[in-house]
Amino acid sequence: MAQNYLIKNIRMVNEGTISDRDVLVKNGRIDKIAPQISHAGNVTEINGEGKYLLPGAIDDQVHFREPGLTHKATIYTEAKAAVAGGVTSFMEMPNTVPPAFTQELLEQKYAIAARSSLANYSFFMGTSNDNAEEALRTNDNKKNICGIKIFMGSSTGGLLVDNPLTLDRLFANSEVLIATHCENEQTIKANFERIKAAKGTLTAADHPLIRDAENCFESSFYAIQFAKKHNSRLHILHISTEKELQLFSNMVPLKDKRITAEVCVHHLHFTADDYATKGNLIKCNPAIKAPLNREALWKALLDDRLDVIATDHAPHTWEEKNEPYEKAHAGLPLVQHSVLLMLHYVQLGKISLEKVVEKMSHAVADCFQIAERGYLREGYFADLVIADLDEQTTVSKENILYKCGWSPLEGFQFPAKITHTFVNGHLVYGNNGWDESQQGQRMQFNR
């Protein structure tokens, strides 16, 4: 039987305002929000005085590596890390082993999550140059799947889609959101060969020169041409360059946009200057680039050309990251610390708390048409996070929950602490303790 909670005297951050409220959670949902609630029934009371109540963050791009790559991560380990960091729902990518190229393989991932994920979940359908018909079967299940994913740039396992006829068919016929990784394979190869010939031995500092701004722009522009031709619902992932920002608009409300864009926390935090100390630990695709790009991304986030904040959480083992540059795997584990990192920027005055909640919760729910999540509203699922902005959290090997056991943020001290995380009204994580008796739920979509 679900436990009920009354959160008292908390600062609720929701829909552009911060207000002192009591919040009653009953049967997995937000039952009542009011300035004061007196409840004599069977509830557990939590004193929220001095703390903040946020809707759980929804991460629209993670790689949890299961099935097939479980030496790096599992759905269980990474979802647990997400919950500890205030992320209550995630959308996971299809480049597992085998890739999610059929509806049956996709449903196998949902079955794993149903057994093991402490957070709510959805999984993208994968695409290849020759599975368009199968990928488009997602139309028949559009209320239950977040979207289809197209790797328009470098990937593995046959996931690169570069056949224009396949792309045209997918954009023309998909009734669900199309999420794209936009990099231009030919530009990357040409840059690599030119720089390799000139230097011989490459290092992580060469990564943003090989995977440069032009490569990202060309691919994003290409995807947008397909989307405009067919009026497709396109969502471009992990924008990393100033140049790409001219492709996006803030002239229409998010709910009316057909083309939206995501920015990831590492592109808001790191720059190419950090390769000197972090090396391959911050090697990722698309690359972390020169500082001018970071400043442009912040500006576009705040003026709503960039719609959502995510992580592209992509764990690899310590050994895989410490290979020589050319062999080192690309990707960073970030989902445990994304909310805390944005709270760090709140403290610095770079962004408001209300805007963080908008970009990590509200806008993700709106962008994907997620049912009854992403907001603190009566009747919605109680995906709730309590944050103490007077506490501190230091990233250390002892408190990293990723299976890979490391973080590019190790040693960083955040000016906040996640004290409680509720998933569907269940207090999964509270005061450093865990109740893993309930799993998260499959997200549903209003389509």
NUMARKOL-957280 format. One line per 3 residues: for each residue x, y, z of C-alpha. Coordinates in steps of 0.02 Angstrom, whole numbers, plus 50000, padded with zeros to 5 digits. Example, Ala and Ser with C-alpha at 12.3 -4.5 7.8 and 13.67 -1.06 7.14 Angstrom:
! residues 2
50615/49775/50390  50684/49947/50357
This chain:
! residues 447
50000/50000/50000  50066/50172/49951  50125/50282/50092
50054/50458/50099  50156/50613/50140  50124/50792/50195
50267/50909/50153  50251/51064/50263  50316/51242/50246
50419/51216/50089  50467/51339/49952  50383/51268/49798
50464/51308/49631  50338/51287/49491  50279/51374/49332
50386/51528/49353  50353/51563/49536  50422/51519/49707
50292/51511/49844  50278/51442/50022  50162/51292/50016
50109/51131/50096  50095/50982/49979  49994/50825/50013
50044/50665/49922  49916/50525/49918  49912/50363/49817
50060/50411/49711  49995/50581/49657  49993/50761/49714
49828/50769/49806  49827/50949/49866  49935/51106/49860
49889/51248/49978  49967/51381/50091  49921/51270/50239
49855/51093/50246  49794/51011/50404  49777/50824/50379
49728/50710/50519  49736/50550/50417  49874/50422/50403
50016/50525/50330  50202/50544/50358  50245/50726/50386
50405/50802/50316  50465/50972/50376  50516/51069/50221
50560/51230/50309  50706/51318/50225  50709/51194/50081
50644/51196/49902  50521/51079/49817  50554/51049/49633
50466/50939/49507  50580/50792/49468  50696/50825/49323
50661/50732/49161  50818/50689/49062  50776/50666/48879
50944/50591/48830  51038/50456/48924  51136/50299/48879
51112/50167/49014  51202/50032/48912  51084/49885/48942
51073/49763/48856  51244/49712/48795  51360/49840/48871
51329/49805/49054  51514/49812/49099  51490/50001/49082
51319/50023/49163  51147/49947/49190  50975/50022/49193
50969/49986/49380  51134/50071/49425  51111/50226/49318
50928/50251/49362  50978/50243/49546  51111/50374/49515
50981/50481/49426  50860/50472/49572  50997/50520/49696
51025/50675/49590  50844/50727/49575  50809/50653/49403
50647/50555/49416  50620/50510/49233  50733/50471/49086
50728/50434/48900  50861/50312/48844  50947/50293/48677
50945/50143/48558  51133/50113/48537  51140/49962/48651
51192/49786/48595  51095/49735/48499  51031/49906/48444
50844/49935/48466  50808/49912/48280  50646/49813/48301
50491/49843/48405  50524/49677/48491  50701/49726/48543
50635/49894/48602  50504/49810/48712  50639/49700/48788
50720/49859/48855  50554/49914/48929  50540/49745/49014
50713/49766/49093  50665/49938/49157  50500/49875/49227
50599/49752/49333  50744/49862/49384  50725/50050/49358
50695/50157/49512  50653/50304/49397  50516/50323/49267
50573/50277/49093  50550/50283/48907  50658/50217/48765
50688/50284/48590  50663/50173/48438  50824/50154/48339
50847/50186/48153  50968/50123/48021  50983/50145/47834
50872/49993/47807  50744/49983/47948  50631/50130/47906
50475/50021/47890  50506/49943/48061  50549/50110/48141
50387/50185/48076  50288/50050/48166  50316/50165/48316
50170/50265/48246  50055/50125/48306  50120/50143/48484
50147/50330/48494  50066/50353/48664  50193/50234/48742
50361/50279/48659  50453/50445/48674  50509/50451/48492
50629/50385/48362  50815/50424/48362  50918/50460/48206
51108/50464/48218  51146/50581/48073  51328/50581/48127
51457/50457/48184  51394/50308/48280  51421/50121/48299
51329/49961/48261  51245/50018/48100  51157/50164/48183
51224/50296/48063  51083/50348/47945  51157/50438/47795
51046/50376/47653  50942/50528/47598  50799/50417/47539
50788/50335/47711  50796/50504/47797  50661/50575/47685
50547/50427/47719  50570/50440/47908  50539/50628/47913
50391/50613/47795  50301/50476/47890  50345/50483/48075
50198/50533/48185  50310/50540/48338  50452/50656/48385
50615/50629/48289  50770/50659/48395  50933/50681/48300
51118/50675/48337  51182/50800/48210  51361/50786/48151
51425/50772/47972  51525/50613/47946  51619/50672/47791
51677/50833/47875  51737/50738/48029  51837/50615/47923
51916/50753/47820  51964/50852/47976  52036/50697/48057
52144/50652/47909  52207/50830/47889  52251/50854/48074
52323/50679/48090  52437/50708/47940  52497/50872/48013
52524/50816/48193  52548/50629/48194  52496/50598/48373
52326/50667/48422  52265/50716/48595  52097/50761/48672
52131/50944/48634  52114/50901/48448  51938/50833/48473
51846/51000/48449  51951/51033/48293  51906/50866/48217
51723/50879/48269  51712/51064/48233  51571/51190/48228
51552/51176/48040  51520/50989/48051  51381/51015/48178
51302/51159/48082  51299/51065/47916  51210/50917/47994
51085/51018/48096  51043/51123/47943  51019/50963/47841
50899/50890/47971  50800/51051/47979  50776/51050/47789
50693/50878/47801  50587/50935/47947  50528/51092/47859
50491/50996/47699  50375/50876/47791  50323/50980/47943
50402/50845/48051  50418/50858/48240  50608/50874/48254
50709/50886/48415  50896/50914/48390  51000/50847/48533
51155/50920/48620  51180/51083/48527  51362/51132/48557
51404/51279/48443  51367/51463/48425  51342/51441/48238
51197/51318/48256  51098/51439/48363  51047/51541/48210
50942/51391/48159  50823/51404/48308  50684/51523/48353
50608/51593/48512  50468/51680/48419  50335/51550/48455
50285/51466/48619  50364/51296/48650  50198/51206/48632
50185/51270/48453  50364/51235/48399  50392/51100/48270
50582/51112/48285  50658/51113/48460  50834/51100/48531
50922/51028/48682  51079/51086/48772  51178/50973/48887
51254/51019/49054  51433/50980/49000  51423/51103/48856
51362/51235/48980  51501/51195/49104  51661/51142/49016
51756/51223/48872  51902/51170/48762  52017/51249/48892
51975/51104/49008  52057/50972/48897  52223/51025/48974
52171/50952/49142  52028/50833/49100  52092/50757/48938
51991/50610/48874  51875/50619/49026  51780/50757/48936
51795/50680/48762  51617/50668/48697  51518/50686/48535
51480/50822/48489  51639/50892/48562  51657/51020/48701
51720/51171/48605  51800/51343/48624  51734/51458/48763
51639/51574/48645  51519/51429/48611  51480/51405/48796
51436/51588/48816  51324/51582/48663  51236/51426/48728
51198/51511/48894  51125/51661/48804  51017/51551/48693
50958/51448/48842  50902/51603/48935  50814/51679/48784
50726/51514/48741  50809/51470/48577  50868/51316/48672
50719/51227/48747  50778/51093/48869  50929/51045/48975
50987/50863/48976  51145/50762/49007  51180/50639/48865
51239/50531/49011  51360/50408/48929  51467/50305/49049
51623/50209/49000  51744/50116/49111  51896/50206/49179
52006/50095/49069  51907/50139/48912  51926/50325/48947
52112/50311/48979  52159/50235/48813  52260/50347/48695
52149/50483/48620  52104/50393/48459  52046/50237/48551
51970/50322/48705  51781/50305/48709  51676/50463/48692
51549/50507/48827  51531/50572/49005  51431/50506/49155
51327/50654/49218  51150/50607/49270  51183/50604/49458
51246/50783/49459  51150/50878/49324  51024/50960/49441
51159/51002/49568  51266/51077/49431  51124/51191/49378
51095/51240/49560  51278/51291/49562  51241/51411/49419
51088/51474/49513  51204/51522/49656  51321/51609/49534
51174/51712/49468  51190/51638/49294  51011/51569/49291
50859/51577/49404  50791/51429/49501  50627/51450/49410
50716/51440/49242  50809/51281/49293  50643/51199/49335
50569/51259/49171  50711/51188/49065  50736/51023/49160
50555/50980/49199  50415/51085/49124  50488/51108/48950
50538/50925/48933  50360/50872/48976  50290/50997/48850
50417/50955/48714  50378/50769/48720  50194/50786/48771
50224/50682/48928  50064/50641/49021  50043/50708/49199
50226/50738/49239  50349/50883/49241  50243/51002/49346
50188/51021/49526  50000/51011/49495  49858/50930/49589
49819/50762/49508  49990/50742/49430  50109/50601/49476
50209/50648/49631  50382/50654/49553  50458/50771/49682
50630/50829/49734  50676/50919/49894  50836/51022/49883
50928/51108/50025  51022/51259/49957  51108/51286/50125
51197/51118/50119  51342/51062/50010  51380/50907/49907
51557/50859/49856  51578/50731/49717  51689/50589/49774
51720/50407/49729  51629/50360/49889  51464/50439/49836
51467/50412/49647  51331/50285/49605  51373/50257/49421
51432/50081/49387  51587/50153/49303  51637/50231/49470
51704/50397/49407  51645/50572/49361  51725/50718/49268
51658/50823/49413  51753/50727/49547  51809/50847/49684
51682/50979/49634  51582/51053/49778  51401/51097/49742
51313/51229/49848  51161/51118/49872  51104/50944/49922
50963/50834/49860  50883/50773/50021  50727/50681/49957
50671/50609/49790  50495/50543/49765  50450/50440/49611
50262/50417/49587  50236/50467/49769  50359/50337/49832
50503/50406/49935  50643/50313/49847  50784/50419/49916
50780/50516/50079  50917/50582/50193  51047/50468/50111
50937/50314/50134  50849/50207/50004  50681/50118/49988
50693/50014/49829  50529/49922/49856  50444/50005/49706
50501/50028/49526  50470/50178/49416  50335/50178/49282
50334/50182/49093  50297/50358/49039  50144/50394/48934
50125/50529/48801  49976/50637/48752  49977/50605/48566
